[in-house]
């Protein structure tokens, strides 16, 4: 199984998104998947110019010469595509949206895919509720499955981690680590499942999103952090 993963966080491996993405990819590797990981921050990907030449004039080819030219073959060959992004105000991160706009040459109207391709979303956010992922989730499902139902295009599911800042803080303590280790192991396990069976257990995915502390405690900690940031900006 060939897996192509894109990390759209500007913080790369230092960001909250990597807390879930990296163990997920490790789990896939453990059962033999061939994984390639790219970071949007390191890529030179220019915006789509919207002239539709990749459909009308040069079908399947983008005229913009940048790092996407090297990525297109990898997208075509991948059995599984993993898009990882934090939740931003308008959904996915800007660089990830930019990259996905440039995938238009791979989806010509009326053209069937050469092989079955599954899409996995990995996303984190600082908000408490899973509801915050719904707009992004709907967008990713629509993009991966296309306008018409395609049996070769599968949205396999999503690893969603709400109140991710809380997870990062808990990992700094022995007691908190016991909780976050369960989330990390759940992320690895769904990676193993995806690579071995081509699907992920809903119960295990719930473990990735598991509550780590009461909402009241989280709100209080978030308010304290906000006040600290405001105070530091005054200095």
N, C-alpha and C positions, 0 to 999 in steps of 0.2 A: 504494500500500500504506500503510495506517495502522498505526502501531506505538505501542503504549502500554507504557512502561517504568517500573518501580517500583524505586527504589534503597532497599533496606531496611537499609543500613548507617547507624549513628548518626553516623558521621564524614562522611557524604555524599561530596562530591568530594575530601575529604582522606583518605579511607579506601582500603584496598587494593582493595576491590571496584570502585571507580571506575577503577582502573588497567586493568581489563579491559572493564568496561561501556562507558565513554566512547568508546574507539576502536571498539568493536563498533557502537555507535549512529552514530558518524561514518561508518563504512563503509556503513551502510544509507542514510544521507542522501546519500552520494556518488552513489548510483545512483537517487535520486529518491524514497526513502521519506519519508513524513510522520511525524516522530517527536515524541512528547510524553514528557517525563521528569518524574516526581514523586518526592519524597523522603518516606519515612514519617515522618521526624523533623519535617517541616514540616506534616504533615497532622493534623487533629483527627479521629481515628478511634476511636470508643469500642468496647469489647468487645461481641461478639455476646451477647445475653441468652438465646439458646437456646430461645425460646418457640415457634419454628417458625411464627410468624404469617405470615412471608413465603412459606410454602408453603400454609398451611391457611386463614388468614383473609383475607390480602391477597396473593394469589399474585403473586410477582414484585416486591413492594414491601417495603422495610425501614421499620419504624416509627421507627427511630433517626435523628434529624436531626443530621447532622454532615457532614464533607467527603465522605463516601461518596456522598451524594446527587448531587453534581456529577460523581463518578467513574463511577457506574453507566452513564450513556450512553456514556462513552468506552470502557468495557470491552465494551459491546455492539457498538460500531462497529469495534473494532480487528480487523485481520487477523492481527496478531502481538502477543502479550503477552509481555513480557520481565520476568522476576522476578529481581532481583539481590540477593544476600544473602551475608554471610559465614557460615561454619559456626560455630554456637554449640554449647553443650553438648547441647542437645536438638534440634539441627537448624538450622532457619532462625532469624533474629533474632526477638525477641518482637514488635516492631511489625509485621514482615512477616506473621507468623502471625496476628496480630490482624486485619490487613487482609484476609487470605485467608479467614478465618472469615466475614467479612462479605460474601463473594461468593455466599453461599447463595441469595439471591433470583434470581440469574442462572441457576440450575441446577435448575429445577423438574422433578420426576420425570415421565418420559414425554414431556417436551417437547423437540422437536428444535431444534437451533440454526438461526438464520436464515442463517448463512453459515459457511464453513470458517474456523476459527481455530487458529492454531499457537501453541504455547507454547515459549519458550526460557528456560532457566535459566542465569544467570551467577553463579558462586560462587567464593569464595576461602577459603583457610584457612592457618593457620600451620604445619600439620603437613606432614610430608614426603610421605607416600603418598597416592595417589588414593583408596585404600580409605576414607578419612575422609569422602568425599562420598557413599558408597553409601546410607546411610539417607535423606539429603536427596533424592538422585536418585530413589530409589524412591517417596518421598512425592510429589514433583513430577509424576512420571509418572502416578501414581494419580489425583491431583487433576485434572490436565489432560485425561485421557482418560475420567474418570468410571467409574462402576461397570459400565456396559455399553459394549461397543465402539461408538464413534460415529465414522463416517467423516469427519465434519466437525470432529472434535476431534483435533488432531495434536500430539504431543510431538516437536518438531523436533530437539531435542538440547540439549547443555549445554556451555558454556565453563567449564572448571574450571581454577583456578590454585592448585596446592598450593604450599607454602612461599612464600607471597606476601610475607611480611616480607623475605625474602631478595631478592625482586625490587625492592622499594622501596629497599633499601640499595644494590644493584648499580647502580641508576639514578643514583646520586650520583657514580659514577666513569666515566671515559672507557672503560675496558676493559669494565666491567660493562654500560655502556649499549649496547655492541655486541650483547650477548646479549639484553638486555631489549627492544631495538628489534625483534628478530625476533618476540618474543611479542606486542608491540603491533601489528605489521604483520599477524600471523596473526589477531588479534582483529578488525582492520579487514576483512581479507579474508573471514572468515566472515560478517561483517555485509553485505558486498557480495553474497555468495552467497545469503544468506537473503532479502535484498530483491529480488534479480534472479530467483532460481530457486525460492524457497520451501523451500530445504533447505541443509544445510551439509556440506561435505566432512569425512569422518572424519580424513583425513590432515591437513587444516588445523586441525581441532580439537585434534589431538595437538600441533600447534605451540604452541597456547595453553598447554598443560600441560607443555611441554618442561622437562627437567631443566636447572637453571641452575648447579648446583655439586654436587660429590660429597656424599653424605649425611653422611659423617664430618665434612666441613668445616662443613656446615650445623648438625649437632648441637653442634659445638664453639662455633660462633658463637651459637647459641641459649642454650647454657649460660652463656656470658659475658654475654649480655644479661640473662638471668634474675638473675645475681649482681649486676649493676649496679642493677637495679630493687630488689632486696632491700636493697642498701646505701643507696639513696636513701630508702627507707622508714624507715630507722633515724635519719635526720637530723631 
